[in-house]
Amino acid sequence: MKKRLRKTFAQVLPSDCSDGIYSAFDIIGDIAITKTPSRSAVSPEKIAEAIMNRHKNVKAVFVQEAGVKGNFRLRSLKHAAGENRTCTVHKESGCSFTVDLEKCYFSPRLSGERLRIAQLVQPNETVVNMFAGVGCFSIIIAKRQPTAKVFSIDINPTAVQFMKENIRLNRVFNKVVPLLGDSKEIIQNQLHHCADRVIMPLPEKAYEYLPCAVSALKVSGGWIHIYTFEHAAKNENPADKVKRKVKEKLDVSGVDFENPFVRVVRSTGPNWFQLVADVQVFS
């Protein structure tokens, strides 16, 4: 859940003290994560206190000290207030997800996308989630479409352990299959031409892994949902840039596909956007 930090501070700090404070923070379960730039006149402890005073369900606040790093997309978190723990249970779309925010990547800001994709899945579909994390996309699909089968892949062993716990917690045994490893290798060795739909919720690997996603689809084709980051100046359309890059990759793969539907999911910074491309592949 994304919250506005300036609104939280409006009643507890003078307006000139909020300069340099990031405009939003995330609440994941009962833990809040925020950022504080070095130029801010407000201490992390003061920010944490304001968050906990306004949001009574928050039991711990952490400051994210840098961007996500490494193959596991982990973030460095500094404890600022409340309970000193990074494990929580996050509820979304009628499902519950256990997660350690320091050891697994998790973003509540894709909740709308997770539900949207789940609503697109048809009865008896086979879905491959190439970058599943703790299993949010996969489990919401299984709960919304009980006849679907989801192969849920992640390279982070800790994330896969939490995924297994979340499968148990949400009672989707035999509907979501957790798989540990690199999705390229797993698709090549186990899931070649098996899927009606492929989900790629890892922007950093979107274009590199797109040919692999195509190989996971059935010979008759199917859908690929690609999430990516894109920079666009004022005179540029980020969706057009994504369409061009997807087309370049798929043309090389030699497949027949529909011009992708692309839309902005959210802004991630000045002139930076996260987008999703829904691509129908025919053969």
C-alpha positions as CSV (number, residue, x, y, z in Angstrom):
1,M,0.0,0.0,0.0
2,K,1.4,3.3,-1.1
3,K,0.9,6.3,1.3
4,R,1.6,10.0,0.9
5,L,4.3,11.1,3.3
6,R,3.7,14.9,3.0
7,K,0.1,14.3,4.1
8,T,1.3,12.4,7.1
9,F,3.6,15.3,8.1
10,A,1.1,18.0,7.5
11,Q,-0.2,18.0,11.1
12,V,3.1,17.4,12.9
13,L,5.7,19.5,11.2
14,P,6.0,23.1,9.9
15,S,5.7,23.1,6.1
16,D,9.3,24.3,5.6
17,C,10.6,21.2,7.5
18,S,9.2,18.8,4.9
19,D,11.5,20.0,2.1
20,G,13.5,17.1,0.6
21,I,11.2,14.4,2.0
22,Y,10.1,11.7,-0.4
23,S,6.4,12.0,-1.2
24,A,5.4,8.4,-0.6
25,F,6.1,5.4,1.5
26,D,5.0,1.8,1.4
27,I,3.1,-0.2,4.0
28,I,3.6,-3.9,3.7
29,G,1.7,-5.9,6.2
30,D,2.4,-4.0,9.5
31,I,5.8,-2.6,8.3
32,A,6.3,0.8,6.7
33,I,9.3,1.5,4.4
34,T,10.3,5.0,3.5
35,K,13.3,6.9,2.1
36,T,15.0,10.0,3.5
37,P,17.4,12.0,1.3
38,S,20.5,13.5,2.9
39,R,19.3,17.0,2.4
40,S,16.1,16.5,4.5
41,A,16.0,18.5,7.7
42,V,13.9,15.8,9.3
43,S,15.5,12.8,11.0
44,P,14.5,9.2,10.0
45,E,13.3,8.7,13.6
46,K,10.9,11.7,13.3
47,I,9.6,10.4,10.0
48,A,9.0,7.0,11.6
49,E,7.2,8.6,14.6
50,A,4.9,10.5,12.3
51,I,4.1,7.4,10.3
52,M,3.3,5.3,13.3
53,N,1.2,8.1,14.9
54,R,-0.9,8.4,11.8
55,H,-1.1,4.7,10.8
56,K,-1.9,2.7,14.0
57,N,-1.6,-0.6,12.2
58,V,2.1,0.0,11.6
59,K,4.3,-1.8,14.1
60,A,7.7,-1.1,12.6
61,V,9.3,1.5,10.3
62,F,12.5,1.0,8.2
63,V,14.4,3.4,6.0
64,Q,15.5,2.1,2.6
65,E,19.1,3.4,2.3
66,A,19.7,2.6,-1.3
67,G,18.0,1.1,-4.4
68,V,17.5,-2.6,-4.9
69,K,20.7,-4.5,-5.7
70,G,21.9,-7.9,-7.0
71,N,20.2,-10.8,-8.7
72,F,17.8,-11.1,-5.8
73,R,16.8,-7.4,-5.9
74,L,17.4,-6.9,-2.2
75,R,17.3,-3.6,-0.4
76,S,19.3,-2.3,2.6
77,L,16.9,-1.4,5.4
78,K,17.8,0.5,8.5
79,H,15.5,0.2,11.5
80,A,13.9,3.5,12.5
81,A,11.1,2.8,15.0
82,G,8.9,0.1,16.5
83,E,9.7,-3.6,16.4
84,N,13.0,-4.5,15.0
85,R,11.9,-7.2,12.5
86,T,11.6,-7.4,8.8
87,C,9.1,-10.3,8.6
88,T,5.4,-9.6,8.1
89,V,2.2,-10.9,6.6
90,H,0.8,-8.8,3.8
91,K,-2.9,-9.2,2.7
92,E,-4.0,-8.5,-0.8
93,S,-6.9,-9.6,-3.0
94,G,-8.1,-12.0,-0.4
95,C,-4.7,-13.7,-0.1
96,S,-2.1,-13.6,2.7
97,F,1.7,-13.4,2.0
98,T,4.4,-14.0,4.5
99,V,7.6,-12.2,3.5
100,D,11.0,-11.1,4.9
101,L,11.4,-7.6,3.4
102,E,15.2,-7.7,3.9
103,K,15.7,-11.1,2.2
104,C,13.1,-11.1,-0.5
105,Y,12.0,-8.5,-3.0
106,F,8.4,-7.3,-2.5
107,S,6.4,-4.4,-3.9
108,P,2.8,-3.6,-2.9
109,R,2.6,-1.2,-5.8
110,L,1.8,-3.9,-8.3
111,S,-1.4,-5.1,-6.4
112,G,-3.6,-3.7,-9.2
113,E,-1.6,-5.5,-11.8
114,R,-1.6,-8.8,-9.9
115,L,-5.4,-8.7,-9.8
116,R,-5.7,-7.6,-13.4
117,I,-3.6,-10.5,-14.7
118,A,-5.5,-13.0,-12.5
119,Q,-8.7,-11.8,-14.0
120,L,-7.4,-12.4,-17.6
121,V,-6.5,-16.1,-16.9
122,Q,-9.0,-18.5,-18.4
123,P,-10.1,-21.9,-17.1
124,N,-7.6,-24.7,-17.4
125,E,-4.7,-22.4,-18.5
126,T,-1.1,-23.2,-17.8
127,V,0.8,-20.2,-16.6
128,V,4.5,-19.7,-16.2
129,N,5.6,-17.0,-13.8
130,M,9.3,-16.4,-14.6
131,F,10.2,-14.2,-11.6
132,A,7.7,-15.1,-8.9
133,G,9.3,-13.9,-5.7
134,V,7.2,-15.0,-2.7
135,G,4.4,-16.0,-5.1
136,C,1.9,-13.1,-5.2
137,F,1.0,-13.2,-8.9
138,S,0.9,-17.0,-8.9
139,I,-1.2,-17.4,-5.8
140,I,-3.7,-14.7,-6.7
141,I,-4.2,-16.4,-10.1
142,A,-4.7,-19.8,-8.4
143,K,-7.3,-18.3,-6.0
144,R,-9.2,-16.5,-8.8
145,Q,-9.0,-19.3,-11.4
146,P,-8.9,-22.6,-9.5
147,T,-8.6,-24.7,-12.6
148,A,-5.4,-23.0,-13.7
149,K,-1.9,-24.4,-13.0
150,V,0.9,-22.0,-12.3
151,F,4.6,-22.9,-12.5
152,S,6.2,-20.3,-10.2
153,I,9.9,-19.8,-10.6
154,D,12.4,-17.8,-8.6
155,I,16.2,-17.8,-8.2
156,N,16.2,-16.7,-4.6
157,P,16.1,-19.7,-2.2
158,T,14.6,-17.6,0.6
159,A,11.9,-16.3,-1.6
160,V,11.0,-19.8,-2.7
161,Q,10.8,-21.0,0.9
162,F,8.4,-18.1,1.6
163,M,6.5,-19.0,-1.6
164,K,6.0,-22.6,-0.3
165,E,4.7,-21.2,3.0
166,N,2.3,-18.9,1.1
167,I,1.1,-21.8,-1.0
168,R,0.2,-23.6,2.2
169,L,-1.2,-20.5,3.9
170,N,-3.6,-19.9,0.9
171,R,-4.4,-23.6,0.3
172,V,-3.4,-23.7,-3.4
173,F,-1.5,-27.0,-3.2
174,N,-1.1,-28.6,-6.6
175,K,-2.2,-25.4,-8.3
176,V,1.0,-23.4,-7.8
177,V,4.2,-25.4,-8.4
178,P,7.2,-23.7,-6.7
179,L,10.5,-24.0,-8.7
180,L,13.9,-22.8,-7.5
181,G,16.4,-21.7,-10.2
182,D,17.1,-19.5,-13.2
183,S,13.9,-19.3,-15.3
184,K,15.9,-19.7,-18.6
185,E,17.3,-23.1,-17.5
186,I,14.0,-24.3,-16.0
187,I,12.0,-23.4,-19.1
188,Q,14.6,-25.0,-21.3
189,N,14.7,-28.3,-19.3
190,Q,11.2,-28.6,-17.9
191,L,8.7,-26.1,-19.3
192,H,9.4,-25.9,-23.0
193,H,6.2,-25.2,-25.0
194,C,3.8,-25.8,-22.1
195,A,2.3,-22.4,-21.3
196,D,-0.8,-20.5,-22.4
197,R,0.5,-17.4,-20.6
198,V,3.8,-16.2,-19.3
199,I,4.3,-13.4,-16.7
200,M,7.6,-11.5,-16.5
201,P,7.4,-9.1,-13.4
202,L,11.2,-8.3,-13.4
203,P,11.8,-5.1,-15.3
204,E,15.6,-5.5,-15.3
205,K,15.5,-8.8,-17.2
206,A,12.5,-8.1,-19.4
207,Y,14.1,-7.9,-22.9
208,E,16.9,-10.3,-22.1
209,Y,14.5,-13.1,-21.1
210,L,11.8,-12.4,-23.7
211,P,12.9,-15.1,-26.2
212,C,12.9,-17.6,-23.3
213,A,9.3,-16.5,-22.5
214,V,8.3,-17.2,-26.1
215,S,9.9,-20.7,-25.9
216,A,7.7,-21.4,-22.8
217,L,4.5,-20.8,-24.8
218,K,2.7,-23.6,-26.5
219,V,3.3,-24.1,-30.2
220,S,-0.1,-22.6,-30.9
221,G,1.0,-19.4,-29.0
222,G,-0.4,-17.5,-26.1
223,W,0.1,-14.3,-24.0
224,I,3.2,-12.7,-22.5
225,H,3.0,-10.0,-19.9
226,I,6.2,-8.0,-19.7
227,Y,7.0,-5.4,-17.0
228,T,9.8,-3.0,-17.7
229,F,11.2,0.4,-16.8
230,E,11.5,3.2,-19.4
231,H,12.9,6.7,-19.5
232,A,11.0,9.2,-21.6
233,A,11.7,12.9,-22.1
234,K,8.8,15.4,-22.3
235,N,8.5,15.0,-26.1
236,E,8.7,11.1,-25.9
237,N,6.0,8.5,-25.3
238,P,7.3,5.7,-23.0
239,A,4.8,3.3,-24.3
240,D,6.0,3.8,-27.9
241,K,9.5,3.1,-26.8
242,V,8.5,-0.2,-25.2
243,K,6.5,-1.3,-28.2
244,R,9.6,-0.7,-30.4
245,K,11.9,-2.7,-28.1
246,V,9.5,-5.6,-27.8
247,K,9.0,-5.7,-31.6
248,E,12.8,-5.7,-32.2
249,K,13.2,-8.7,-29.9
250,L,10.3,-10.7,-31.2
251,D,11.2,-10.0,-34.9
252,V,14.6,-11.6,-34.2
253,S,12.8,-14.6,-32.6
254,G,10.8,-15.0,-35.8
255,V,7.3,-15.3,-34.2
256,D,4.0,-13.9,-35.3
257,F,2.5,-11.5,-32.7
258,E,0.0,-8.8,-32.3
259,N,1.3,-5.3,-31.8
260,P,1.5,-5.2,-27.9
261,F,-0.9,-3.2,-25.7
262,V,1.3,-1.1,-23.5
263,R,0.4,1.2,-20.6
264,V,2.1,3.0,-17.8
265,V,1.7,1.2,-14.4
266,R,3.3,4.0,-12.3
267,S,5.9,6.7,-12.3
268,T,9.2,5.7,-10.6
269,G,11.0,9.0,-10.8
270,P,11.5,12.1,-12.9
271,N,10.9,11.0,-16.5
272,W,11.0,7.3,-15.4
273,F,8.1,4.9,-15.7
274,Q,7.2,1.3,-15.0
275,L,5.1,-0.1,-17.9
276,V,3.4,-3.4,-18.8
277,A,3.2,-4.8,-22.3
278,D,0.6,-7.4,-23.0
279,V,1.7,-9.4,-26.1
280,Q,-0.3,-12.0,-27.9
281,V,2.0,-14.5,-29.7
282,F,0.4,-16.7,-32.4
283,S,3.1,-19.1,-33.3
